Amino acid sequence: ATEIRLSDEDLRRLDEAAPAGATAGDRYPDMSGINR
């Protein structure tokens, strides 16, 4: 493992690239048929 430090500018750029609420939909599509 490693330690990563993000500056305020890093966090601002991440928020700009992927703002909260920008994604939608299921995290895992229906996988009920797997391992049956």
mmCIF file of the N, C-alpha and C atoms, coordinates in Angstrom:
data_MODEL
# 
_entry.id   MODEL 
# 
loop_
_atom_site.group_PDB 
_atom_site.id 
_atom_site.type_symbol 
_atom_site.label_atom_id 
_atom_site.label_alt_id 
_atom_site.label_comp_id 
_atom_site.label_asym_id 
_atom_site.label_entity_id 
_atom_site.label_seq_id 
_atom_site.pdbx_PDB_ins_code 
_atom_site.Cartn_x 
_atom_site.Cartn_y 
_atom_site.Cartn_z 
_atom_site.occupancy 
_atom_site.B_iso_or_equiv 
_atom_site.pdbx_formal_charge 
_atom_site.auth_seq_id 
_atom_site.auth_comp_id 
_atom_site.auth_asym_id 
_atom_site.auth_atom_id 
_atom_site.pdbx_PDB_model_num 
ATOM 1   N N  . ALA A 1 1  ? 0.846   -1.179  0.000   1.00 0.00 ? 1  ALA A N  1 
ATOM 2   C CA . ALA A 1 1  ? 0.000   0.000   0.000   1.00 0.00 ? 1  ALA A CA 1 
ATOM 3   C C  . ALA A 1 1  ? 0.886   1.235   0.000   1.00 0.00 ? 1  ALA A C  1 
ATOM 4   N N  . THR A 1 2  ? 0.292   2.306   -0.433  1.00 0.00 ? 2  THR A N  1 
ATOM 5   C CA . THR A 1 2  ? 1.022   3.568   -0.463  1.00 0.00 ? 2  THR A CA 1 
ATOM 6   C C  . THR A 1 2  ? 0.123   4.676   0.039   1.00 0.00 ? 2  THR A C  1 
ATOM 7   N N  . GLU A 1 3  ? 0.730   5.756   0.402   1.00 0.00 ? 3  GLU A N  1 
ATOM 8   C CA . GLU A 1 3  ? -0.039  6.911   0.874   1.00 0.00 ? 3  GLU A CA 1 
ATOM 9   C C  . GLU A 1 3  ? -0.055  7.954   -0.237  1.00 0.00 ? 3  GLU A C  1 
ATOM 10  N N  . ILE A 1 4  ? -1.242  8.417   -0.557  1.00 0.00 ? 4  ILE A N  1 
ATOM 11  C CA . ILE A 1 4  ? -1.397  9.430   -1.601  1.00 0.00 ? 4  ILE A CA 1 
ATOM 12  C C  . ILE A 1 4  ? -1.973  10.680  -0.962  1.00 0.00 ? 4  ILE A C  1 
ATOM 13  N N  . ARG A 1 5  ? -1.348  11.779  -1.237  1.00 0.00 ? 5  ARG A N  1 
ATOM 14  C CA . ARG A 1 5  ? -1.846  13.062  -0.719  1.00 0.00 ? 5  ARG A CA 1 
ATOM 15  C C  . ARG A 1 5  ? -2.325  13.906  -1.894  1.00 0.00 ? 5  ARG A C  1 
ATOM 16  N N  . LEU A 1 6  ? -3.550  14.377  -1.791  1.00 0.00 ? 6  LEU A N  1 
ATOM 17  C CA . LEU A 1 6  ? -4.126  15.218  -2.837  1.00 0.00 ? 6  LEU A CA 1 
ATOM 18  C C  . LEU A 1 6  ? -4.228  16.645  -2.326  1.00 0.00 ? 6  LEU A C  1 
ATOM 19  N N  . SER A 1 7  ? -3.775  17.566  -3.148  1.00 0.00 ? 7  SER A N  1 
ATOM 20  C CA . SER A 1 7  ? -3.873  18.979  -2.788  1.00 0.00 ? 7  SER A CA 1 
ATOM 21  C C  . SER A 1 7  ? -5.303  19.463  -3.028  1.00 0.00 ? 7  SER A C  1 
ATOM 22  N N  . ASP A 1 8  ? -5.598  20.647  -2.540  1.00 0.00 ? 8  ASP A N  1 
ATOM 23  C CA . ASP A 1 8  ? -6.911  21.239  -2.798  1.00 0.00 ? 8  ASP A CA 1 
ATOM 24  C C  . ASP A 1 8  ? -7.141  21.384  -4.302  1.00 0.00 ? 8  ASP A C  1 
ATOM 25  N N  . GLU A 1 9  ? -6.083  21.718  -5.039  1.00 0.00 ? 9  GLU A N  1 
ATOM 26  C CA . GLU A 1 9  ? -6.186  21.853  -6.498  1.00 0.00 ? 9  GLU A CA 1 
ATOM 27  C C  . GLU A 1 9  ? -6.474  20.499  -7.136  1.00 0.00 ? 9  GLU A C  1 
ATOM 28  N N  . ASP A 1 10 ? -5.823  19.445  -6.668  1.00 0.00 ? 10 ASP A N  1 
ATOM 29  C CA . ASP A 1 10 ? -6.097  18.098  -7.177  1.00 0.00 ? 10 ASP A CA 1 
ATOM 30  C C  . ASP A 1 10 ? -7.567  17.747  -6.978  1.00 0.00 ? 10 ASP A C  1 
ATOM 31  N N  . LEU A 1 11 ? -8.076  17.992  -5.784  1.00 0.00 ? 11 LEU A N  1 
ATOM 32  C CA . LEU A 1 11 ? -9.475  17.675  -5.479  1.00 0.00 ? 11 LEU A CA 1 
ATOM 33  C C  . LEU A 1 11 ? -10.431 18.501  -6.329  1.00 0.00 ? 11 LEU A C  1 
ATOM 34  N N  . ARG A 1 12 ? -10.096 19.771  -6.546  1.00 0.00 ? 12 ARG A N  1 
ATOM 35  C CA . ARG A 1 12 ? -10.934 20.636  -7.382  1.00 0.00 ? 12 ARG A CA 1 
ATOM 36  C C  . ARG A 1 12 ? -10.992 20.091  -8.803  1.00 0.00 ? 12 ARG A C  1 
ATOM 37  N N  . ARG A 1 13 ? -9.849  19.674  -9.325  1.00 0.00 ? 13 ARG A N  1 
ATOM 38  C CA . ARG A 1 13 ? -9.804  19.149  -10.688 1.00 0.00 ? 13 ARG A CA 1 
ATOM 39  C C  . ARG A 1 13 ? -10.564 17.834  -10.806 1.00 0.00 ? 13 ARG A C  1 
ATOM 40  N N  . LEU A 1 14 ? -10.485 16.989  -9.782  1.00 0.00 ? 14 LEU A N  1 
ATOM 41  C CA . LEU A 1 14 ? -11.257 15.743  -9.792  1.00 0.00 ? 14 LEU A CA 1 
ATOM 42  C C  . LEU A 1 14 ? -12.753 16.032  -9.767  1.00 0.00 ? 14 LEU A C  1 
ATOM 43  N N  . ASP A 1 15 ? -13.168 16.978  -8.928  1.00 0.00 ? 15 ASP A N  1 
ATOM 44  C CA . ASP A 1 15 ? -14.586 17.354  -8.869  1.00 0.00 ? 15 ASP A CA 1 
ATOM 45  C C  . ASP A 1 15 ? -15.058 17.928  -10.201 1.00 0.00 ? 15 ASP A C  1 
ATOM 46  N N  . GLU A 1 16 ? -14.191 18.664  -10.863 1.00 0.00 ? 16 GLU A N  1 
ATOM 47  C CA . GLU A 1 16 ? -14.539 19.240  -12.160 1.00 0.00 ? 16 GLU A CA 1 
ATOM 48  C C  . GLU A 1 16 ? -14.676 18.142  -13.221 1.00 0.00 ? 16 GLU A C  1 
ATOM 49  N N  . ALA A 1 17 ? -13.800 17.167  -13.185 1.00 0.00 ? 17 ALA A N  1 
ATOM 50  C CA . ALA A 1 17 ? -13.816 16.088  -14.176 1.00 0.00 ? 17 ALA A CA 1 
ATOM 51  C C  . ALA A 1 17 ? -14.958 15.109  -13.947 1.00 0.00 ? 17 ALA A C  1 
ATOM 52  N N  . ALA A 1 18 ? -15.301 14.870  -12.684 1.00 0.00 ? 18 ALA A N  1 
ATOM 53  C CA . ALA A 1 18 ? -16.354 13.900  -12.350 1.00 0.00 ? 18 ALA A CA 1 
ATOM 54  C C  . ALA A 1 18 ? -17.164 14.436  -11.175 1.00 0.00 ? 18 ALA A C  1 
ATOM 55  N N  . PRO A 1 19 ? -18.048 15.408  -11.438 1.00 0.00 ? 19 PRO A N  1 
ATOM 56  C CA . PRO A 1 19 ? -18.821 16.000  -10.347 1.00 0.00 ? 19 PRO A CA 1 
ATOM 57  C C  . PRO A 1 19 ? -19.769 14.992  -9.700  1.00 0.00 ? 19 PRO A C  1 
ATOM 58  N N  . ALA A 1 20 ? -20.055 15.227  -8.431  1.00 0.00 ? 20 ALA A N  1 
ATOM 59  C CA . ALA A 1 20 ? -20.998 14.370  -7.702  1.00 0.00 ? 20 ALA A CA 1 
ATOM 60  C C  . ALA A 1 20 ? -22.328 14.337  -8.448  1.00 0.00 ? 20 ALA A C  1 
ATOM 61  N N  . GLY A 1 21 ? -22.905 13.158  -8.608  1.00 0.00 ? 21 GLY A N  1 
ATOM 62  C CA . GLY A 1 21 ? -24.183 13.016  -9.290  1.00 0.00 ? 21 GLY A CA 1 
ATOM 63  C C  . GLY A 1 21 ? -24.080 12.898  -10.802 1.00 0.00 ? 21 GLY A C  1 
ATOM 64  N N  . ALA A 1 22 ? -22.862 12.925  -11.337 1.00 0.00 ? 22 ALA A N  1 
ATOM 65  C CA . ALA A 1 22 ? -22.695 12.873  -12.793 1.00 0.00 ? 22 ALA A CA 1 
ATOM 66  C C  . ALA A 1 22 ? -22.931 11.477  -13.357 1.00 0.00 ? 22 ALA A C  1 
ATOM 67  N N  . THR A 1 23 ? -22.843 10.481  -12.525 1.00 0.00 ? 23 THR A N  1 
ATOM 68  C CA . THR A 1 23 ? -23.056 9.114   -12.995 1.00 0.00 ? 23 THR A CA 1 
ATOM 69  C C  . THR A 1 23 ? -24.450 8.648   -12.621 1.00 0.00 ? 23 THR A C  1 
ATOM 70  N N  . ALA A 1 24 ? -24.949 7.696   -13.370 1.00 0.00 ? 24 ALA A N  1 
ATOM 71  C CA . ALA A 1 24 ? -26.286 7.169   -13.094 1.00 0.00 ? 24 ALA A CA 1 
ATOM 72  C C  . ALA A 1 24 ? -26.332 5.712   -13.507 1.00 0.00 ? 24 ALA A C  1 
ATOM 73  N N  . GLY A 1 25 ? -27.262 4.992   -12.932 1.00 0.00 ? 25 GLY A N  1 
ATOM 74  C CA . GLY A 1 25 ? -27.453 3.599   -13.316 1.00 0.00 ? 25 GLY A CA 1 
ATOM 75  C C  . GLY A 1 25 ? -26.956 2.646   -12.255 1.00 0.00 ? 25 GLY A C  1 
ATOM 76  N N  . ASP A 1 26 ? -27.188 1.376   -12.523 1.00 0.00 ? 26 ASP A N  1 
ATOM 77  C CA . ASP A 1 26 ? -26.767 0.338   -11.599 1.00 0.00 ? 26 ASP A CA 1 
ATOM 78  C C  . ASP A 1 26 ? -25.256 0.194   -11.611 1.00 0.00 ? 26 ASP A C  1 
ATOM 79  N N  . ARG A 1 27 ? -24.716 -0.012  -10.437 1.00 0.00 ? 27 ARG A N  1 
ATOM 80  C CA . ARG A 1 27 ? -23.280 -0.249  -10.355 1.00 0.00 ? 27 ARG A CA 1 
ATOM 81  C C  . ARG A 1 27 ? -22.934 -1.599  -10.966 1.00 0.00 ? 27 ARG A C  1 
ATOM 82  N N  . TYR A 1 28 ? -23.749 -2.589  -10.672 1.00 0.00 ? 28 TYR A N  1 
ATOM 83  C CA . TYR A 1 28 ? -23.555 -3.928  -11.221 1.00 0.00 ? 28 TYR A CA 1 
ATOM 84  C C  . TYR A 1 28 ? -24.823 -4.313  -11.961 1.00 0.00 ? 28 TYR A C  1 
ATOM 85  N N  . PRO A 1 29 ? -24.750 -4.471  -13.280 1.00 0.00 ? 29 PRO A N  1 
ATOM 86  C CA . PRO A 1 29 ? -25.932 -4.909  -14.014 1.00 0.00 ? 29 PRO A CA 1 
ATOM 87  C C  . PRO A 1 29 ? -26.412 -6.262  -13.475 1.00 0.00 ? 29 PRO A C  1 
ATOM 88  N N  . ASP A 1 30 ? -27.582 -6.642  -13.822 1.00 0.00 ? 30 ASP A N  1 
ATOM 89  C CA . ASP A 1 30 ? -28.166 -7.893  -13.326 1.00 0.00 ? 30 ASP A CA 1 
ATOM 90  C C  . ASP A 1 30 ? -27.212 -9.059  -13.560 1.00 0.00 ? 30 ASP A C  1 
ATOM 91  N N  . MET A 1 31 ? -26.741 -9.629  -12.470 1.00 0.00 ? 31 MET A N  1 
ATOM 92  C CA . MET A 1 31 ? -25.810 -10.757 -12.535 1.00 0.00 ? 31 MET A CA 1 
ATOM 93  C C  . MET A 1 31 ? -26.406 -11.980 -11.847 1.00 0.00 ? 31 MET A C  1 
ATOM 94  N N  . SER A 1 32 ? -27.735 -12.049 -11.780 1.00 0.00 ? 32 SER A N  1 
ATOM 95  C CA . SER A 1 32 ? -28.388 -13.131 -11.048 1.00 0.00 ? 32 SER A CA 1 
ATOM 96  C C  . SER A 1 32 ? -28.138 -14.501 -11.667 1.00 0.00 ? 32 SER A C  1 
ATOM 97  N N  . GLY A 1 33 ? -27.770 -14.564 -12.934 1.00 0.00 ? 33 GLY A N  1 
ATOM 98  C CA . GLY A 1 33 ? -27.551 -15.849 -13.583 1.00 0.00 ? 33 GLY A CA 1 
ATOM 99  C C  . GLY A 1 33 ? -26.141 -16.405 -13.411 1.00 0.00 ? 33 GLY A C  1 
ATOM 100 N N  . ILE A 1 34 ? -25.264 -15.649 -12.801 1.00 0.00 ? 34 ILE A N  1 
ATOM 101 C CA . ILE A 1 34 ? -23.875 -16.079 -12.647 1.00 0.00 ? 34 ILE A CA 1 
ATOM 102 C C  . ILE A 1 34 ? -23.727 -17.029 -11.462 1.00 0.00 ? 34 ILE A C  1 
ATOM 103 N N  . ASN A 1 35 ? -22.881 -18.027 -11.625 1.00 0.00 ? 35 ASN A N  1 
ATOM 104 C CA . ASN A 1 35 ? -22.591 -19.023 -10.577 1.00 0.00 ? 35 ASN A CA 1 
ATOM 105 C C  . ASN A 1 35 ? -23.835 -19.769 -10.117 1.00 0.00 ? 35 ASN A C  1 
ATOM 106 N N  . ARG A 1 36 ? -24.718 -20.108 -11.034 1.00 0.00 ? 36 ARG A N  1 
ATOM 107 C CA . ARG A 1 36 ? -25.925 -20.864 -10.680 1.00 0.00 ? 36 ARG A CA 1 
ATOM 108 C C  . ARG A 1 36 ? -25.732 -22.293 -11.020 1.00 0.00 ? 36 ARG A C  1 
# 
